[in-house]
Amino acid sequence: MEELILSVEFLRSKQKVVARVASEAGGVREYTGALPLEVIEMVVDDLREEFESAPPS
């Protein structure tokens, strides 16, 4: 059986990029920046920390 452990959405307006992340361990959070790469790096860094510290399943 499969279960969802992570959901990521990237949204863009004329002035900003928003990422919405939802995960089992971290809950729901949002990241905002002017450039897509900036927001992607924030999301990757946060998820790396979350999954490195998560107990093995």
N, C-alpha and C positions, 0 to 999 in steps of 0.2 A: 504494500500500500504506500502511496506517495502522499506527502504532506507538504504544504507550502511553508517554507522557513524564512523567505525573504521576498519582498515586493519593492520595486524601485520604479518611480515615474520621473521623467524629466519633462519640464514644461518651459516654454520660451515665450516671452513677450518682447516688445521692441527694446525694452530697457534692462531686462534681467532674465536670468535663468534660474529656475527653481527645481530642486530635486526633493521628492517626498519618498522617504524610506520607511518601511514597516518590517519589523522582524520580531521573532519570538522573544529574544533576549533584550533587545533595545527599545521595543515599543515603536511608536510612530514619531518621526522627527522630520524636520525640513531644513534644507540648506539653500541659501540664496547667494548669487554672485552675478557679476557683470558678464563674465565669459564662461562658455560651456566647460572648457578645460578646468577652470578654477573650481567649479562646482563638482565636476567628476572627481577631481583629486580629493576634495573634502569628503565625498561619499566613500571613495576607496579607502582612504586613511581610517575613517571611522569604522567601516566594516572589517578591515584587517584587524584592528584592535579588538573588536567584538568577537570575531571568530577565533582569534588566537587565544583569547582568554576563556572561551566556551569549553565546557567539559566535553570529552569525546562521547559520541552517541553510540 
